[in-house]
Amino acid sequence: MSGVDAIIVLDCGATTLRAIAVGCDGRLLAQSSSTNETVDQPGAPGLRIWPFERIWEKLCDVTRQVVAKIKASELAGVIVATWGADGAPVDRDGALAYPVISWQCNRTAELARRICELLSPWTIFRISGYQVMSINTLLKLMWLRENCPEAIKPGNRWLMMPGLVSLKLGAEQHIDPTSASTMMAMDLSKRDWSSKLLGLAGLDPSFFPEWREPGSVVGNVTKEAERATGIPSGTPILAGGHDTQFALIGSGAMAEEAILSSGTWEILAFRADSFRPTREGFRGGVIFEADAARGLWDPQILMMGSGVLEWIRSRFFSDVAQTDYDALERAGREVPPGSRGVTVIPSFVSDSGPMRQFGTKGTILGLGLNTGRAEVYRAALEGLSFQLRQALEILSASTGIRPKGLRVVGGGSKNELWNQIRADVTGLPVSVTSQRQATVLGAAMVGFAGLGRFDSPESAMRSIEMEITTVRPGDASRQYVLAYQKYVRLGPRLKGFYLPSQ
């Protein structure tokens, strides 16, 4: 790694915790990972929390392994990227005043219904850019107000997950706009708190620490953190943020491209220069988040993704090795477009919006005595691509943005057959890059920009050499136009069997 500055990215996902060293040239220099999962809250069976101290111990372990593989003297900084919606109150000493409630916990389900009696969902969306969902952080604050008010007493502060992890490293207490925009508590047009929304939980902005923009220096690694992680004390800690926004930057997408982050769930997003909450977007399930850059917003739709394919793999391809995704792709290629009449409707994007229900229901149509597993698999790829096209239409209609291409990142970008079907169904060229770790790359470039190595994260991305593969719409496009019309007619009306989301 001689002569190459590196930033360590602590990439905290709901199932995987990773430490990755990224060079200023975009190369991944070393990485290590561990598992992550929720647990029952002690004394409250059925209520799910994140075991934060265990998460910290695992992050320390994987970080030590990464630091051992690089020259510590060339570490430029450390930055944290995590999932959204979750956080916890801390006391004056920085200790947790209540466990980190997980978005997978159902304790706020009733509050999701009750808040709509206090303020209309449209008003909430118009202010915060967010739909009312049981995972919303604001609902957790309301729950704490009713069930554990001492956790949010004066003097305590609320930190989101990036702030909690950064605090363990030695950072000052802070909150970043990208994570906060997942809370349903901001006035998104102003990139600041909404007193009206916070008032629903009996709180005001004084309950939160100072704003810090992603990439800004928020402290230095302490001696205690050095002993735990191996990162040299004095190393700058950079304000982190929500992983989705970092992935948008790390995708390297051009201004005219929509971005699809494809994993268990798929997030389709634009980087827009205005915040335009419309009735059409509200009805279609659009949400807005604050971009990592001031002056930009990220309208997006969350849909089912490869979670559907994993369900099919476990039910229909149990004899195939769990990691042998090529076998499934080969099976799908044996089936012509249209999957011999089999149709998979994975979720309901229109009418209710995909985020309105987490136990997403789906339907398989057209099964016959001669139907095989390959038809079901390809039909799932087609159904997910129809869903993508519908989401594109909703986002375009509600934002006025007409993308000329689609940039795909994440695990789902590796499936070449799926990419071709995406291109055929949407009529857009689909591009993937040789660097598939978009979240990690974006977080690192935000960090390097914050340290002054580059003028902006975008200029940092432009300095990286990445091979881009583009798949263009093929001969099947015309056939898929008719199939998509059938999907749109059937999707909102059908109620089928349950496709697990996790």
C-alpha positions as CSV (number, residue, x, y, z in Angstrom):
1,M,0.0,0.0,0.0
2,S,3.1,2.2,-0.2
3,G,2.3,5.9,-0.8
4,V,-1.4,5.4,-0.8
5,D,-3.6,7.2,1.8
6,A,-6.4,5.0,3.1
7,I,-9.7,5.5,4.9
8,I,-11.2,2.7,6.9
9,V,-15.0,2.4,6.3
10,L,-17.0,0.7,9.0
11,D,-19.9,-0.6,6.9
12,C,-22.6,-1.7,9.3
13,G,-25.5,-3.6,7.7
14,A,-28.5,-5.3,9.2
15,T,-26.9,-8.7,8.5
16,T,-23.2,-8.0,7.9
17,L,-20.6,-5.8,9.7
18,R,-17.6,-5.0,7.7
19,A,-14.3,-3.0,8.0
20,I,-12.8,-2.1,4.7
21,A,-9.7,-0.1,3.9
22,V,-10.1,2.0,0.8
23,G,-7.3,3.8,-1.0
24,C,-7.6,7.3,-2.4
25,D,-7.4,5.7,-5.8
26,G,-10.6,3.7,-5.0
27,R,-8.9,0.3,-4.5
28,L,-10.1,-1.9,-1.7
29,L,-6.9,-2.7,0.2
30,A,-8.1,-5.0,2.9
31,Q,-11.4,-6.1,4.4
32,S,-12.9,-8.3,7.0
33,S,-16.5,-9.0,8.1
34,S,-18.7,-10.5,10.7
35,T,-22.4,-11.3,11.1
36,N,-25.1,-9.0,12.6
37,E,-28.6,-9.7,13.9
38,T,-31.2,-8.4,16.3
39,V,-32.0,-10.0,19.7
40,D,-34.9,-10.0,22.1
41,Q,-34.7,-7.1,24.5
42,P,-33.9,-8.5,28.0
43,G,-37.0,-8.8,30.1
44,A,-39.2,-8.0,27.1
45,P,-39.6,-11.1,24.8
46,G,-40.7,-10.3,21.3
47,L,-39.3,-6.7,21.4
48,R,-36.3,-6.6,19.1
49,I,-33.2,-4.5,19.7
50,W,-29.7,-4.3,18.3
51,P,-27.1,-5.6,20.8
52,F,-24.9,-2.5,20.5
53,E,-22.0,-3.5,22.7
54,R,-21.8,-6.8,20.8
55,I,-21.9,-4.9,17.5
56,W,-19.0,-2.7,18.7
57,E,-17.0,-5.8,19.8
58,K,-17.4,-7.3,16.3
59,L,-16.5,-4.1,14.6
60,C,-13.4,-3.9,16.8
61,D,-12.4,-7.4,15.8
62,V,-12.8,-6.9,12.1
63,T,-11.1,-3.5,12.2
64,R,-8.1,-5.0,14.0
65,Q,-7.8,-7.6,11.2
66,V,-7.9,-4.9,8.5
67,V,-5.4,-2.6,10.2
68,A,-3.0,-5.5,10.6
69,K,-2.9,-5.8,6.8
70,I,-2.0,-2.2,6.0
71,K,0.4,0.5,7.0
72,A,-1.2,2.2,9.9
73,S,0.9,5.3,9.3
74,E,-0.9,5.9,6.0
75,L,-4.4,5.8,7.5
76,A,-6.0,9.1,6.7
77,G,-9.3,8.6,8.6
78,V,-12.2,6.4,9.5
79,I,-15.9,6.9,8.5
80,V,-19.1,5.0,9.5
81,A,-21.9,4.0,7.2
82,T,-25.0,2.2,8.6
83,W,-28.6,1.4,7.8
84,G,-31.2,4.1,8.6
85,A,-34.1,4.6,11.0
86,D,-32.4,3.3,14.2
87,G,-30.6,5.1,17.0
88,A,-30.7,5.6,20.7
89,P,-30.6,8.2,23.5
90,V,-27.3,8.7,25.3
91,D,-26.7,10.4,28.6
92,R,-24.2,13.1,29.4
93,D,-21.4,10.6,29.6
94,G,-22.3,9.0,26.2
95,A,-23.7,5.8,27.7
96,L,-26.9,4.4,26.2
97,A,-30.0,5.5,28.1
98,Y,-32.1,2.9,26.3
99,P,-31.2,0.0,24.0
100,V,-31.2,0.6,20.2
101,I,-34.7,-0.4,19.1
102,S,-34.5,-2.2,15.8
103,W,-36.6,-1.4,12.7
104,Q,-37.6,-5.1,12.8
105,C,-39.5,-4.6,16.1
106,N,-43.3,-4.3,16.0
107,R,-43.7,-2.2,19.2
108,T,-44.5,0.9,17.2
109,A,-47.1,-0.6,14.9
110,E,-50.0,0.9,16.8
111,L,-48.3,4.3,16.9
112,A,-48.1,4.2,13.1
113,R,-51.9,4.2,13.0
114,R,-52.3,6.7,15.8
115,I,-50.0,9.3,14.4
116,C,-52.2,9.6,11.4
117,E,-55.0,10.8,13.7
118,L,-52.7,13.6,15.0
119,L,-51.4,14.7,11.6
120,S,-52.4,13.6,8.1
121,P,-49.9,11.3,6.3
122,W,-49.9,13.8,3.4
123,T,-48.8,16.6,5.7
124,I,-46.1,14.4,7.2
125,F,-44.9,13.5,3.8
126,R,-44.9,17.1,2.6
127,I,-42.7,18.2,5.5
128,S,-40.4,15.2,6.0
129,G,-40.5,13.5,2.6
130,Y,-41.3,10.2,4.4
131,Q,-44.3,7.9,4.3
132,V,-45.7,6.8,7.7
133,M,-44.2,3.4,8.4
134,S,-43.9,1.5,11.7
135,I,-40.1,1.7,11.4
136,N,-40.0,5.5,11.6
137,T,-37.7,6.8,14.3
138,L,-40.2,9.4,15.3
139,L,-42.6,6.6,16.3
140,K,-39.8,5.2,18.5
141,L,-39.4,8.5,20.2
142,M,-43.2,8.7,20.8
143,W,-43.0,5.1,22.2
144,L,-40.2,6.1,24.6
145,R,-42.2,9.2,25.7
146,E,-45.1,6.9,26.7
147,N,-43.2,3.9,28.0
148,C,-39.8,5.1,29.2
149,P,-39.8,8.9,29.5
150,E,-36.6,8.9,31.6
151,A,-34.7,7.7,28.5
152,I,-35.5,11.0,26.8
153,K,-35.3,13.4,29.7
154,P,-33.5,16.7,29.4
155,G,-29.8,16.3,29.2
156,N,-29.9,13.2,27.2
157,R,-29.3,13.4,23.4
158,W,-30.4,11.2,20.5
159,L,-27.8,9.7,18.2
160,M,-28.4,7.7,15.0
161,M,-26.3,4.6,14.4
162,P,-23.4,6.4,12.6
163,G,-23.1,8.7,15.6
164,L,-23.3,6.0,18.1
165,V,-20.4,4.0,16.5
166,S,-18.4,7.2,15.9
167,L,-18.8,8.1,19.6
168,K,-17.2,4.9,20.6
169,L,-14.2,5.8,18.4
170,G,-13.9,9.2,20.1
171,A,-16.0,11.5,18.1
172,E,-18.1,14.4,19.5
173,Q,-21.8,13.8,19.8
174,H,-23.3,14.8,16.4
175,I,-26.0,13.9,13.9
176,D,-25.8,14.0,10.1
177,P,-28.6,15.0,7.8
178,T,-28.5,11.7,5.7
179,S,-29.3,9.5,8.8
180,A,-31.7,12.1,10.3
181,S,-33.7,12.2,7.1
182,T,-34.7,8.6,7.7
183,M,-36.4,9.6,11.0
184,M,-39.6,11.3,9.6
185,A,-38.7,14.2,11.8
186,M,-37.0,16.7,9.5
187,D,-38.2,19.7,7.6
188,L,-36.4,18.3,4.5
189,S,-36.7,21.4,2.4
190,K,-34.6,23.3,5.1
191,R,-32.3,20.3,5.9
192,D,-33.2,20.9,9.5
193,W,-35.5,19.7,12.2
194,S,-39.3,20.1,12.0
195,S,-40.6,21.5,15.3
196,K,-44.1,20.4,14.3
197,L,-43.1,16.7,13.8
198,L,-40.8,16.6,16.9
199,G,-43.7,18.1,18.9
200,L,-45.7,14.9,18.3
201,A,-43.1,13.2,20.6
202,G,-43.0,16.1,23.0
203,L,-39.5,17.0,21.9
204,D,-37.7,20.0,20.3
205,P,-34.4,20.3,18.5
206,S,-32.5,20.8,21.8
207,F,-32.8,17.0,22.3
208,F,-30.4,16.4,19.4
209,P,-26.6,17.2,19.1
210,E,-25.2,19.6,16.5
211,W,-25.5,18.9,12.8
212,R,-22.4,17.7,11.0
213,E,-22.2,17.2,7.3
214,P,-20.9,13.8,6.0
215,G,-17.1,13.9,5.6
216,S,-16.5,16.7,8.2
217,V,-14.0,15.9,10.9
218,V,-15.9,15.2,14.2
219,G,-13.0,14.1,16.4
220,N,-9.9,11.9,16.6
221,V,-9.5,8.2,17.6
222,T,-8.8,8.0,21.3
223,K,-6.2,5.8,23.0
224,E,-9.0,3.6,24.3
225,A,-10.4,3.2,20.8
226,E,-6.9,2.5,19.5
227,R,-6.5,-0.4,21.9
228,A,-9.9,-1.8,20.8
229,T,-9.7,-1.3,17.1
230,G,-6.0,-1.0,16.2
231,I,-6.6,2.4,14.5
232,P,-3.8,4.7,15.7
233,S,-5.0,7.3,18.2
234,G,-5.2,10.8,16.6
235,T,-6.6,9.4,13.3
236,P,-9.4,11.8,12.2
237,I,-13.0,10.5,12.6
238,L,-15.2,11.7,9.7
239,A,-18.9,12.2,10.1
240,G,-20.6,9.2,8.4
241,G,-24.2,8.7,7.3
242,H,-26.9,6.5,5.8
243,D,-25.5,3.8,3.5
244,T,-28.0,4.5,0.7
245,Q,-26.7,8.0,0.1
246,F,-23.1,6.8,0.0
247,A,-24.1,4.1,-2.5
248,L,-25.6,6.7,-4.8
249,I,-22.2,8.5,-4.8
250,G,-20.2,5.3,-5.1
251,S,-22.2,4.1,-8.0
252,G,-20.4,6.6,-10.2
253,A,-23.7,7.3,-11.9
254,M,-24.0,10.1,-14.4
255,A,-26.5,13.0,-13.9
256,E,-28.9,11.5,-16.4
257,E,-28.9,8.0,-14.8
258,A,-31.3,6.6,-12.3
259,I,-29.6,4.4,-9.6
260,L,-30.7,1.0,-8.5
261,S,-29.2,-0.5,-5.4
262,S,-30.0,-4.1,-5.7
263,G,-29.9,-6.5,-2.8
264,T,-32.5,-8.3,-0.6
265,W,-34.4,-5.1,-1.1
266,E,-34.0,-2.8,-4.0
267,I,-33.8,1.0,-3.8
268,L,-34.4,3.0,-6.9
269,A,-33.3,6.6,-6.6
270,F,-32.4,9.8,-8.3
271,R,-30.2,12.6,-7.1
272,A,-32.4,15.6,-7.6
273,D,-31.7,19.3,-7.2
274,S,-35.1,20.1,-5.7
275,F,-37.5,18.7,-3.0
276,R,-40.9,18.2,-4.7
277,P,-43.3,16.2,-2.6
278,T,-46.3,15.6,-4.8
279,R,-49.6,13.8,-4.3
280,E,-48.7,11.4,-7.1
281,G,-45.4,10.5,-5.4
282,F,-47.1,10.2,-2.1
283,R,-49.7,7.7,-3.5
284,G,-47.0,5.8,-5.2
285,G,-44.9,5.2,-2.1
286,V,-42.0,7.7,-2.9
287,I,-39.8,8.8,-0.1
288,F,-37.2,11.6,0.0
289,E,-34.0,11.6,1.9
290,A,-31.3,14.3,2.3
291,D,-28.4,13.6,-0.1
292,A,-24.8,13.6,1.2
293,A,-24.3,16.9,-0.6
294,R,-26.1,20.1,0.3
295,G,-28.6,21.2,-2.3
296,L,-29.5,17.7,-3.4
297,W,-32.3,15.4,-2.4
298,D,-32.8,11.7,-3.1
299,P,-36.3,10.7,-4.1
300,Q,-36.6,6.9,-4.0
301,I,-38.8,3.8,-3.9
302,L,-38.0,0.7,-1.9
303,M,-39.1,-2.6,-3.4
304,M,-38.6,-6.3,-2.9
305,G,-35.4,-7.5,-4.6
306,S,-33.3,-10.6,-4.4
307,G,-35.2,-11.7,-1.3
308,V,-37.7,-13.1,-3.8
309,L,-35.0,-15.0,-5.6
310,E,-33.6,-16.3,-2.3
311,W,-37.1,-17.6,-1.5
312,I,-37.3,-19.3,-4.9
313,R,-33.8,-20.8,-4.5
314,S,-34.7,-22.3,-1.1
315,R,-38.0,-23.8,-2.3
316,F,-37.2,-24.8,-5.9
317,F,-33.4,-25.2,-6.0
318,S,-32.6,-26.7,-2.6
319,D,-30.2,-29.2,-4.3
320,V,-28.1,-26.4,-5.6
321,A,-25.3,-25.0,-3.4
322,Q,-26.4,-21.8,-1.6
323,T,-23.6,-19.8,-3.2
324,D,-24.0,-21.2,-6.8
325,Y,-26.0,-18.3,-8.3
326,D,-24.6,-19.2,-11.7
327,A,-26.7,-22.4,-11.7
328,L,-29.9,-20.4,-11.3
329,E,-28.9,-17.9,-14.0
330,R,-28.2,-20.8,-16.4
331,A,-31.6,-22.3,-15.7
332,G,-33.2,-18.9,-16.4
333,R,-31.5,-18.6,-19.7
334,E,-33.0,-21.9,-20.9
335,V,-36.5,-20.3,-20.7
336,P,-37.7,-17.8,-23.4
337,P,-39.0,-14.4,-22.6
338,G,-42.4,-14.6,-21.1
339,S,-41.4,-17.7,-19.0
340,R,-43.9,-19.9,-20.9
341,G,-46.9,-18.1,-19.5
342,V,-45.7,-18.0,-15.8
343,T,-46.0,-14.6,-14.1
344,V,-44.6,-13.6,-10.8
345,I,-45.9,-10.4,-9.1
346,P,-43.5,-9.8,-6.2
347,S,-45.2,-6.8,-4.6
348,F,-47.7,-4.0,-5.1
349,V,-45.9,-0.8,-6.1
350,S,-48.8,1.2,-7.2
351,D,-51.9,2.1,-5.1
352,S,-50.5,1.2,-1.7
353,G,-46.8,1.9,-2.2
354,P,-44.2,-0.8,-1.4
355,M,-43.2,0.5,2.0
356,R,-46.7,0.4,3.4
357,Q,-46.5,-3.3,4.4
358,F,-43.4,-5.2,5.3
359,G,-44.8,-8.7,4.9
360,T,-44.8,-8.1,1.1
361,K,-47.3,-10.4,-0.6
362,G,-46.8,-11.7,-4.0
363,T,-48.5,-14.0,-6.5
364,I,-47.4,-16.7,-9.0
365,L,-49.8,-17.1,-12.0
366,G,-49.8,-19.5,-15.0
367,L,-48.6,-22.6,-13.3
368,G,-49.2,-25.9,-15.2
369,L,-48.4,-29.5,-14.9
370,N,-45.3,-29.0,-17.1
371,T,-44.1,-25.9,-15.3
372,G,-40.5,-26.3,-14.0
373,R,-38.4,-24.4,-11.6
374,A,-36.6,-22.6,-14.4
375,E,-39.8,-20.9,-15.5
376,V,-40.5,-19.8,-12.0
377,Y,-37.0,-18.3,-11.6
378,R,-37.1,-16.4,-14.9
379,A,-40.7,-15.2,-14.2
380,A,-39.4,-13.8,-10.9
381,L,-36.6,-11.9,-12.7
382,E,-39.2,-10.6,-15.1
383,G,-41.7,-9.7,-12.4
384,L,-39.0,-7.8,-10.4
385,S,-38.1,-5.9,-13.6
386,F,-41.7,-5.0,-14.2
387,Q,-41.8,-3.7,-10.7
388,L,-38.7,-1.7,-11.4
389,R,-40.3,-0.1,-14.5
390,Q,-43.4,0.8,-12.6
391,A,-41.2,2.4,-9.9
392,L,-39.4,4.3,-12.6
393,E,-42.7,5.6,-14.0
394,I,-43.8,6.7,-10.5
395,L,-40.5,8.5,-9.7
396,S,-40.4,10.2,-13.1
397,A,-44.0,11.4,-12.9
398,S,-43.6,12.7,-9.4
399,T,-40.2,14.4,-9.9
400,G,-40.2,15.4,-13.6
401,I,-36.9,13.6,-14.0
402,R,-36.6,11.4,-17.2
403,P,-33.6,9.2,-16.8
404,K,-31.7,8.1,-20.0
405,G,-30.0,5.1,-18.3
406,L,-29.9,2.9,-15.2
407,R,-26.9,2.4,-13.0
408,V,-27.1,-0.8,-11.0
409,V,-25.0,-1.5,-7.9
410,G,-25.1,-4.2,-5.1
411,G,-25.3,-7.9,-5.3
412,G,-28.1,-7.9,-7.8
413,S,-25.8,-6.2,-10.3
414,K,-23.8,-9.4,-10.8
415,N,-26.7,-11.2,-12.5
416,E,-26.2,-10.7,-16.2
417,L,-29.5,-12.2,-17.2
418,W,-31.3,-10.0,-14.8
419,N,-29.5,-6.9,-16.2
420,Q,-30.6,-7.9,-19.7
421,I,-34.2,-8.3,-18.6
422,R,-34.1,-5.0,-16.8
423,A,-32.9,-3.3,-20.0
424,D,-35.5,-5.1,-22.1
425,V,-38.4,-4.2,-19.8
426,T,-37.4,-0.6,-19.0
427,G,-36.1,0.3,-22.5
428,L,-33.1,1.8,-20.8
429,P,-29.4,0.9,-21.1
430,V,-28.3,-0.8,-17.9
431,S,-24.7,-0.1,-16.6
432,V,-22.7,-1.8,-14.0
433,T,-19.1,-1.1,-12.8
434,S,-16.2,-3.3,-12.0
435,Q,-16.3,-1.8,-8.5
436,R,-19.4,-3.4,-6.9
437,Q,-18.9,-2.0,-3.3
438,A,-20.7,1.2,-4.0
439,T,-21.6,2.1,-0.4
440,V,-18.0,1.6,0.8
441,L,-16.5,3.4,-2.1
442,G,-18.9,6.3,-1.7
443,A,-18.3,6.6,2.0
444,A,-14.5,6.6,1.4
445,M,-14.7,9.3,-1.3
446,V,-16.9,11.5,1.0
447,G,-14.2,11.1,3.6
448,F,-11.3,12.0,1.3
449,A,-13.2,15.0,0.1
450,G,-13.8,16.0,3.7
451,L,-10.1,15.8,4.4
452,G,-9.4,18.0,1.4
453,R,-7.8,15.4,-0.9
454,F,-10.5,16.2,-3.5
455,D,-12.8,19.2,-4.1
456,S,-15.9,17.0,-3.8
457,P,-16.9,13.3,-3.6
458,E,-17.9,13.6,-7.2
459,S,-14.4,14.8,-8.3
460,A,-13.0,11.9,-6.2
461,M,-15.1,9.4,-8.1
462,R,-14.1,10.9,-11.4
463,S,-10.4,10.3,-10.5
464,I,-11.1,6.5,-10.2
465,E,-10.7,4.2,-13.1
466,M,-13.7,1.9,-13.3
467,E,-14.6,-0.5,-16.0
468,I,-18.2,0.0,-17.0
469,T,-20.3,-2.7,-18.7
470,T,-23.5,-1.5,-20.4
471,V,-26.4,-3.8,-21.5
472,R,-28.8,-2.4,-24.0
473,P,-32.4,-3.3,-24.7
474,G,-32.6,-6.3,-27.1
475,D,-35.1,-8.1,-29.3
476,A,-37.3,-9.1,-26.4
477,S,-38.2,-5.4,-25.6
478,R,-41.3,-5.4,-27.7
479,Q,-42.6,-8.6,-26.2
480,Y,-42.1,-7.2,-22.7
481,V,-44.2,-4.1,-23.5
482,L,-47.3,-6.3,-23.7
483,A,-46.3,-8.4,-20.7
484,Y,-45.8,-5.3,-18.6
485,Q,-49.3,-4.0,-19.5
486,K,-50.7,-7.3,-18.1
487,Y,-48.6,-7.0,-15.0
488,V,-49.9,-3.5,-14.3
489,R,-53.5,-4.6,-14.8
490,L,-53.2,-7.6,-12.5
491,G,-50.8,-6.4,-9.8
492,P,-52.9,-4.0,-7.7
493,R,-55.8,-6.4,-7.6
494,L,-54.3,-9.8,-6.7
495,K,-53.7,-11.1,-3.3
496,G,-51.4,-14.2,-3.2
497,F,-49.2,-16.2,-1.0
498,Y,-46.6,-14.7,1.3
499,L,-43.1,-14.0,0.0
500,P,-41.0,-13.3,3.1
501,S,-39.1,-10.1,3.1
502,Q,-36.3,-11.3,5.3
